[in-house]
């Protein structure tokens, strides 16, 4: 059946506007993800650095470089005023003598938001 000569082919104005609206919405959502990426990377970098410092401090306690006592370590520097602070809590674990319960709590600031982490471990030192 032949088409009438007065019929037009193509998209209607409503269809074109709807397609443009959907494309704009998709682009805006994609831009939001791109803009948040830098903040997410900063947060993950700070968390990784804090965990590295907690592990290094725990190894220093195990090796005897740091005294096995409750203390606060302020690791902020002049270039990083919102840096890392560690709290070390040491308590005797009970039996056997020489076994200590050690808890390391870390606090740091990223983009004005406080973050934290806590690690617990046991350390053996010969009783003196």
GIMO-V384294 format. One record per run of one state. SS is the DSSP state (@ for helix, = for strand, . for the rest). FROM is the first residue (numbers start at 1). TO is the last residue. If there is no record, write none. Layout:
ss:SS from:FROM to:TO
ss:SS from:FROM to:TO
This chain:
ss:. from:1 to:12
ss:@ from:13 to:63
ss:. from:64 to:70
ss:= from:71 to:74
ss:. from:75 to:76
ss:= from:77 to:77
ss:. from:78 to:79
ss:= from:80 to:80
ss:. from:81 to:84
ss:= from:85 to:92
ss:. from:93 to:98
ss:= from:99 to:110
ss:. from:111 to:112
ss:= from:113 to:124
ss:. from:125 to:128
